[in-house]
Amino acid sequence: QVQLVESGGGLVQPGGSLRLSCVASGSISINNMGWYRQAPGKQRDVVASITRDRITNYADSVKGRFTISRDNAKNTVYLQMNSLKPEDTAVYYCRSTWPMSYWGKGTLVTVSS
């Protein structure tokens, strides 16, 4: 069994914060990971990524507001989301890209008053 399980989504007011978690199991490596999001009718886009040496990259739309990190001991990747905006509303997915591509099933984030 291999899987990535996201959690932490929910309803939050604009300006609020959420921390998403992605727990890997079944020998999935979390050294090279990304967080993606997909809103209805839109393409799934990468919002943040982290490499083996902890180099991070962010989409312009979230830069300065989101932070990706990982805890190898817990096999967990996090996405800290601050100053959330309505346009951040989407299903958020985590993905491992090495040695194979695996996707979680997603967690819904809704930013609304």
Secondary structure, DSSP 4 states (H G I P E B T S, - for coil): --EEEEE--EEE-TT--EEEEEEEESS---SSEEEEEE-TTS--EEEEEE-TT--EEE-TTTTTTEEEEEEGGGTEEEEEE-S--GGG-EEEEEEE-SSS-EE---EEEEE--
